[in-house]
Amino acid sequence: MRQHYITTKPHYYTTIIEATPVSLLPTPISVRRDIPFYHAKSEAEFKDDVYERYDELVTRQTGLHLADELHGGYPFQDLLDYILRWLPAADTPLAVADLGCSVGRLAAEIAIRQPASTVYGLDLSYQMLRQGHDFWVKGATLQPNLLRYGFGNPQLKGHQLTNLHFALAKAEELPFPDASLDLILNTFLIDRLPQPLGAFAEWARVLKPGGRLITVSPLNFLKTQSWREAHPPAKIFAQLMGAGWQLEDLMDPLLLDEPMDARGNAVRWKTLAFVASRG
């Protein structure tokens, strides 16, 4: 049975927010095909990172997040709707970061709806970032090879968003100044991190007072130690509230179906979704 607890209703920001700068990102360590690097990713890290596998994972993520016509709509629309209900009025300038942004669908949706805002899509996978940048910023037409899934080679026409920026960085070591972001979102991320609960302190650092964090995760942890530290979810909330976070919303589960092929096979993700704010 799905349980949905709301402790605070969504509301517009009541504080005066100064105009968002063009970019909060400092000078990068390096730049590779328009993608600034804020982590010196070694060749060994590239080799070991499964999310750098273009034909396997980047193509799958492209089909899932950018090829709505193949699925009769966006498969993760319920996820997008959950995030959008926490956004303020479209003319409110915000600084927003999507951590673990993949090919940038959620970050781009916010950038489109919030033209006065600056949105940052951060990921540790260069290949994911390059795909997202080509599609959402450069306006490239993508033609992913989805033949192995029965979908063929769809042509996906890109966009040219000027308020969306992609960068390579660790979610636990962000390049943003202290108290510089109004909103952070992360989806399908915390259970991939080496220390899932440790990242929240970094996110608290970069959020402005009153800033919001939106987290959605299946909590499908990779390590036994993470299961011990963060399962059941009550352990996550105990640490957050102990660190001064205020829980505004909790939905458990938010069910998401990820299509696997043209026949309609799918993986069902039983995600935990919550919104927390800094006092």
C-alpha positions in Angstrom: 0.0 0.0 0.0 1.4 3.4 -1.0 1.6 5.9 1.9 1.9 9.6 1.2 2.6 11.9 4.1 2.7 15.7 3.7 3.9 17.8 6.6 4.2 21.0 4.7 2.2 22.0 1.6 4.2 23.2 -1.5 4.4 27.0 -1.5 6.1 29.8 -3.3 9.3 31.1 -1.8 8.5 34.1 0.4 12.1 35.5 0.7 13.5 37.9 -1.8 15.8 36.1 -4.1 18.4 38.1 -6.0 18.8 37.6 -9.7 20.6 34.3 -10.4 24.0 34.8 -11.9 24.8 33.3 -15.3 26.8 30.5 -13.7 27.9 29.6 -10.2 30.5 27.2 -11.5 34.2 28.2 -10.9 37.0 27.7 -13.4 37.1 23.9 -14.0 40.1 21.6 -13.7 39.7 20.8 -17.4 37.2 20.9 -20.3 36.4 18.0 -22.6 34.1 18.7 -25.6 32.3 21.6 -23.8 31.9 19.6 -20.5 33.8 21.2 -17.6 35.5 18.8 -15.2 35.4 19.4 -11.4 36.8 16.0 -10.6 40.1 14.8 -12.1 38.6 11.5 -13.3 41.5 9.1 -14.0 41.7 6.6 -16.8 41.2 3.8 -14.2 38.0 5.5 -13.1 36.8 5.8 -16.6 37.4 2.1 -17.2 35.7 1.0 -14.1 32.7 3.3 -14.5 29.8 1.3 -16.0 28.0 4.5 -16.8 30.7 5.4 -19.3 29.6 2.5 -21.5 27.9 4.4 -24.4 26.4 1.5 -26.3 25.0 -0.2 -23.2 23.9 2.4 -20.6 24.0 5.8 -22.4 21.9 4.4 -25.2 19.4 2.9 -22.7 19.2 6.1 -20.8 18.6 8.0 -24.0 15.8 5.7 -25.0 14.2 6.0 -21.5 14.5 9.7 -21.0 14.5 11.3 -24.5 12.4 9.0 -26.7 8.8 9.6 -25.4 7.2 8.6 -28.7 8.5 5.1 -28.3 6.6 4.7 -25.0 3.4 6.7 -25.6 4.7 9.4 -23.2 7.5 9.8 -20.7 7.9 6.6 -18.7 8.9 8.5 -15.6 6.2 11.1 -15.8 5.1 10.4 -12.2 8.7 11.2 -11.1 8.7 14.5 -13.1 5.3 15.4 -11.7 6.5 14.9 -8.1 9.4 17.2 -8.7 7.4 19.9 -10.5 4.9 20.3 -7.8 7.6 21.7 -5.5 8.7 24.5 -7.9 7.7 28.1 -7.3 6.3 30.5 -9.9 8.0 30.4 -13.3 9.3 34.0 -13.0 11.1 33.3 -9.7 14.9 33.2 -10.4 16.4 30.1 -8.8 19.7 28.3 -8.8 19.0 24.6 -9.2 21.2 21.5 -9.4 20.3 18.0 -10.5 22.9 15.7 -9.1 23.3 12.4 -11.0 21.5 14.0 -13.9 22.1 11.2 -16.5 21.2 12.6 -19.9 19.5 15.7 -18.4 15.8 15.1 -18.8 14.7 16.4 -15.4 17.1 19.3 -15.3 15.9 20.3 -18.8 12.3 20.1 -17.8 13.0 22.6 -15.0 15.0 24.8 -17.2 12.2 25.0 -19.7 9.5 25.8 -17.1 11.8 28.2 -15.1 13.3 30.5 -17.8 14.4 33.0 -15.2 16.5 30.3 -13.4 19.9 28.8 -13.9 19.9 25.0 -13.9 23.0 22.7 -13.5 23.1 19.1 -14.5 25.9 17.3 -12.7 27.0 13.7 -13.2 30.2 11.6 -12.8 29.7 10.1 -16.3 31.2 12.1 -19.1 29.3 10.1 -21.7 26.0 10.8 -20.1 26.8 14.5 -19.8 28.0 14.8 -23.4 24.8 13.2 -24.6 22.7 15.5 -22.5 24.7 18.6 -23.6 24.5 17.7 -27.3 20.7 17.2 -27.1 19.5 19.9 -24.7 22.1 22.7 -25.2 23.5 22.3 -28.7 20.2 21.1 -30.3 21.7 18.0 -31.9 19.5 15.4 -33.4 20.2 12.0 -31.8 19.7 8.7 -33.5 20.3 6.1 -30.8 20.7 2.4 -31.8 17.8 0.8 -30.0 17.5 -2.2 -32.3 18.4 -4.7 -29.6 15.3 -3.5 -27.7 13.0 -3.7 -30.7 12.7 0.1 -31.1 14.8 0.7 -34.2 16.8 3.9 -34.7 14.5 6.8 -33.8 15.5 10.4 -34.6 15.3 12.6 -31.6 15.4 16.3 -32.3 17.2 18.3 -29.7 16.7 21.7 -28.0 18.8 24.8 -27.4 18.4 25.8 -23.7 20.6 28.7 -22.7 19.9 28.4 -18.9 21.1 24.8 -18.6 24.7 23.9 -17.8 26.3 20.4 -17.6 29.4 19.6 -15.6 31.3 16.5 -14.4 31.6 16.4 -10.6 31.1 14.2 -7.6 27.8 14.6 -5.8 29.7 14.5 -2.5 32.2 17.2 -3.6 30.2 19.9 -5.4 31.9 22.9 -7.1 29.3 25.4 -5.8 30.0 28.1 -3.2 28.4 27.8 0.3 24.7 28.7 0.5 24.4 29.3 -3.3 21.6 26.9 -4.4 17.8 27.2 -3.9 17.0 23.7 -4.9 18.8 20.4 -5.2 17.3 17.3 -6.7 18.8 13.8 -7.0 17.1 10.7 -8.4 18.4 7.1 -8.5 21.6 8.4 -6.9 22.0 7.9 -3.2 22.1 4.2 -3.4 24.9 4.4 -5.9 27.2 6.5 -3.7 30.0 4.9 -1.7 28.7 6.6 1.5 25.0 7.4 0.9 24.3 9.3 4.1 27.6 11.3 3.9 26.5 13.3 0.9 23.7 15.1 2.8 26.2 17.3 4.7 27.7 18.5 1.4 24.2 19.3 0.1 23.4 21.2 3.2 26.6 23.3 2.7 25.6 24.5 -0.8 21.8 25.1 -0.1 20.7 28.5 0.9 18.7 28.9 4.2 15.2 27.6 3.4 16.5 25.8 0.3 15.0 22.5 -0.7 16.3 19.0 -1.4 14.2 16.6 -3.4 15.4 13.0 -3.3 13.9 10.0 -5.1 15.7 6.6 -4.8 14.8 2.9 -5.0 17.3 2.4 -2.2 18.8 -0.5 -4.1 22.1 -0.2 -2.3 25.3 -1.6 -3.8 27.1 -2.3 -0.6 26.2 -4.4 2.5 27.4 -1.5 4.8 25.0 0.9 3.1 22.1 -1.5 3.8 23.1 -1.5 7.4 23.3 2.3 7.7 20.4 3.4 5.6 17.7 0.6 5.7 15.0 0.9 6.7 14.4 4.5 5.5 13.7 5.6 9.1 17.5 5.6 9.6 17.9 8.2 6.8 15.3 10.5 8.3 16.7 10.2 11.8 20.1 11.4 10.6 18.6 14.2 8.5 16.5 15.6 11.3 19.3 15.2 13.7 21.4 17.4 11.3 18.8 20.1 11.2 16.8 19.2 8.1 13.0 19.6 8.1 11.0 16.9 6.4 8.3 18.5 4.2 7.0 15.6 2.2 7.3 11.8 2.1 5.9 9.3 -0.4 6.7 5.6 0.0 6.5 4.1 -2.4 6.5 6.2 -5.6 6.3 3.4 -8.1 8.1 3.9 -11.4 8.1 1.4 -14.4 11.2 1.4 -16.6 10.4 -0.1 -20.0 12.9 -2.7 -21.2 11.9 -3.4 -24.8 9.2 -2.9 -27.4 7.3 -5.9 -26.1 6.4 -4.1 -22.9 8.7 -5.8 -20.5 9.6 -3.5 -17.7 11.4 -3.2 -14.3 9.3 -1.8 -11.5 11.2 0.5 -9.1 9.7 0.9 -5.6 11.2 4.3 -4.9 11.2 6.4 -1.8 10.5 10.1 -2.5 10.9 12.9 0.0 11.4 16.7 0.2 13.5 18.2 3.0 14.5 21.8 3.6 17.2 23.7 5.5 16.0 25.8 8.4 
